[in-house]
Amino acid sequence: MKENSDNNWVSFSDIMTVLMIIFLFISISYMMQVKKAQTQRDEIFEEFKATKEELYSELNSVFKEDFEKWEVQLDKDLSIKFTNPDVLFQSGRTNIRPYFSKILNKFLPKYFDVILQDKYKDKISEIRVEGHTDDVPSPRYDRDPYIANTLLSQKRSSEVIKHFRKMEYFKKLPSKKVVLLEYLLTANGLSYGRTVDDDGNLTIITNKPVNKEKSRRVEFRIITTSDKLIDKVLKDLEK
């Protein structure tokens, strides 16, 4: 009877040993997966930082003198803002003013010469042309003031792309570059959601009065592939 009891105890001990080994392997596997995921996230963030810094540095180098002359602001987020009153849109209008047209003729070829370099081929996921309005209702487009200004701002961004497609620079691009641009380039109407104050800062942050003239604008913004990957990582972390 005692021998049988001892055998049962040995059998139970073996089972516990096996379970502990399995648990140990599961723990090690989990730790390796966590470490791998962390390494991947670190690599994504490093690539994100390096790509943005390189693009910012190159754009700043190419346009430094022009941006000072044109009163253009290049931000670290790779957005380009035209702040000169002579290039901004008139209230309720979508037509590109003569001075802005001259600037675009010089700006766009240089801008896309930078972006379309082979080294950035897999680094850029979108090139946004963002149209903005002031907070004045525009009933000719819609009774809802926000929707009306969405349509108005969309038209403004579309007019800039339309202007670009009519340029000799665009017409001389290789077909592969044209196909790529038609994939990357988007016109975005942001209505009056991002109006700015007298200093050109977003009124939603400063709570200052809207500068209607400065708010009627178009901005260029580069979205890198790392931006999209970071969004995915952040969503995965929320799960």
C-alpha positions in Angstrom: 0.0 0.0 0.0 2.8 2.3 0.9 4.7 1.4 -2.3 1.6 2.4 -4.4 1.4 5.6 -2.5 5.0 6.4 -3.2 4.5 5.7 -6.9 1.5 8.1 -7.0 3.6 10.8 -5.4 6.4 10.3 -7.9 3.9 10.5 -10.7 2.5 13.8 -9.3 5.9 15.2 -8.9 6.8 14.4 -12.5 3.6 16.1 -13.7 4.4 19.3 -11.7 7.9 19.3 -13.1 6.6 19.1 -16.7 4.1 21.8 -16.0 6.8 24.1 -14.6 9.0 23.5 -17.6 6.1 24.3 -20.0 5.3 27.4 -18.0 8.9 28.4 -18.2 9.0 28.0 -22.0 5.8 30.0 -22.3 7.2 32.8 -20.2 10.5 32.9 -22.2 8.6 32.9 -25.4 6.4 35.7 -24.2 9.4 37.7 -23.1 11.0 37.2 -26.5 7.9 38.4 -28.3 7.7 41.5 -26.1 11.3 42.2 -26.7 10.9 41.7 -30.4 7.9 44.0 -30.5 9.7 46.7 -28.5 12.7 46.5 -30.9 10.4 46.8 -33.9 8.7 49.8 -32.2 12.1 51.4 -31.5 13.1 50.9 -35.1 9.9 52.4 -36.4 10.3 55.5 -34.2 13.9 55.9 -35.2 13.0 55.6 -38.9 10.2 58.1 -38.3 12.6 60.6 -36.7 15.3 60.1 -39.3 13.0 60.5 -42.3 11.4 63.6 -41.0 14.7 65.2 -40.0 16.2 64.4 -43.5 13.2 65.8 -45.3 13.0 68.9 -43.1 16.7 69.6 -43.6 16.6 69.2 -47.4 13.5 71.3 -47.8 14.9 74.0 -45.5 18.2 74.0 -47.5 16.5 74.1 -50.9 14.0 76.9 -49.9 15.7 78.9 -47.2 16.1 82.1 -49.2 12.8 81.6 -51.1 10.8 81.0 -47.9 12.1 84.2 -46.3 11.2 86.2 -49.5 7.7 84.5 -49.9 6.9 84.6 -46.2 6.5 80.9 -45.9 6.8 78.8 -42.8 8.3 75.3 -42.8 7.4 73.3 -39.6 9.1 70.2 -38.1 5.9 68.2 -39.0 6.8 68.8 -42.7 3.9 71.2 -43.2 4.5 74.3 -45.3 2.3 77.4 -44.7 2.1 80.4 -46.9 1.4 83.5 -44.7 1.9 86.4 -47.1 -1.5 88.2 -47.4 -1.0 88.6 -51.1 -1.1 84.9 -51.7 -4.1 84.1 -49.5 -7.6 83.6 -50.8 -10.2 86.3 -50.9 -13.4 85.7 -48.8 -15.6 83.1 -50.4 -13.3 82.8 -53.4 -11.2 79.8 -54.8 -9.3 81.4 -57.6 -5.5 81.5 -57.2 -4.3 85.1 -57.0 -1.6 86.3 -59.5 1.2 86.6 -57.0 0.5 83.1 -55.5 0.5 81.7 -59.1 4.0 83.1 -59.6 5.2 81.6 -56.3 3.6 78.2 -57.1 5.4 78.2 -60.5 8.7 78.4 -58.7 7.8 76.5 -55.5 6.2 73.3 -56.9 9.0 72.1 -59.2 11.6 72.4 -56.4 9.2 70.9 -53.9 8.5 67.8 -56.0 12.1 67.5 -57.1 12.9 66.8 -53.4 9.9 64.5 -52.8 10.3 62.4 -55.9 13.8 61.4 -55.2 14.3 57.6 -55.2 15.6 57.7 -51.6 12.1 58.8 -50.5 10.2 56.4 -52.7 9.3 54.1 -49.8 9.3 56.8 -47.1 6.3 58.9 -48.2 2.8 57.7 -48.1 0.9 60.9 -48.9 1.3 64.5 -50.0 -1.6 66.5 -48.7 -2.7 69.8 -50.1 -4.9 71.2 -47.4 -7.5 73.9 -48.0 -8.7 76.1 -45.1 -11.3 78.8 -44.7 -12.3 81.5 -42.2 -15.4 81.1 -40.1 -17.7 83.1 -42.3 -20.7 81.2 -43.7 -20.8 80.5 -47.4 -24.4 79.7 -48.3 -23.7 79.5 -52.0 -22.1 76.1 -51.3 -24.5 74.8 -48.5 -26.9 75.9 -45.8 -24.7 74.2 -43.2 -21.8 76.7 -42.7 -19.3 73.9 -41.8 -20.2 71.8 -44.9 -20.2 74.9 -47.1 -16.7 75.8 -45.9 -15.6 72.2 -46.3 -16.6 72.4 -50.0 -15.0 75.8 -50.3 -11.7 74.6 -48.8 -11.8 71.5 -50.9 -12.1 73.6 -54.0 -9.1 75.7 -52.9 -6.9 72.7 -52.5 -8.1 71.3 -55.7 -7.3 74.5 -57.6 -3.7 74.3 -56.4 -3.4 70.7 -57.7 -5.2 71.8 -61.0 -2.6 74.6 -61.4 0.2 72.1 -60.8 -1.1 69.6 -63.4 -1.2 72.4 -66.0 2.5 73.3 -65.5 5.2 72.3 -68.0 7.1 70.7 -65.2 4.2 68.3 -64.6 3.7 67.6 -68.3 7.3 66.6 -68.7 7.4 64.2 -65.8 7.9 60.5 -66.8 4.7 58.5 -66.7 5.8 56.5 -63.7 6.3 59.7 -61.7 2.8 60.9 -62.8 1.2 57.6 -61.6 3.1 57.9 -58.3 1.9 61.5 -57.8 -1.6 60.6 -58.6 -1.4 58.0 -55.8 0.4 60.3 -53.3 -1.2 63.7 -53.9 -4.5 64.4 -52.2 -6.7 67.5 -52.0 -8.2 68.0 -48.5 -10.9 70.4 -47.5 -10.6 71.2 -43.7 -13.3 73.9 -43.5 -12.9 76.3 -40.6 -11.8 73.6 -38.2 -8.2 75.0 -38.1 -8.6 78.7 -38.2 -5.6 80.7 -37.0 -5.1 83.9 -35.0 -3.1 87.0 -35.8 0.2 85.2 -35.0 -0.8 82.3 -37.3 -1.4 79.9 -34.4 -4.4 77.6 -34.3 -7.3 79.3 -32.5 -8.5 76.0 -31.0 -5.2 76.1 -28.9 -4.8 79.8 -28.3 -8.5 80.7 -27.8 -7.7 84.0 -29.5 -10.0 85.7 -32.1 -9.9 84.3 -35.7 -7.8 86.2 -38.2 -10.0 85.7 -41.2 -7.5 86.7 -43.8 -4.7 84.4 -42.5 -7.2 81.5 -42.1 -8.1 81.5 -45.8 -5.1 79.5 -46.9 -3.6 76.4 -48.5 -0.9 74.3 -46.8 1.3 71.4 -48.0 2.0 68.5 -45.7 4.1 65.4 -46.2 2.9 62.2 -44.5 5.6 59.6 -44.1 5.1 55.8 -44.1 6.4 55.9 -40.5 3.5 58.1 -39.6 1.1 55.4 -40.6 3.2 52.7 -38.8 3.2 54.7 -35.6 -0.5 55.1 -35.8 -0.7 51.3 -36.0 1.7 50.8 -33.1 -0.3 53.2 -30.9 -3.6 51.4 -31.8 -2.0 48.0 -31.0 -0.8 49.4 -27.6 -4.4 50.4 -26.8 -5.7 46.9 -27.3 
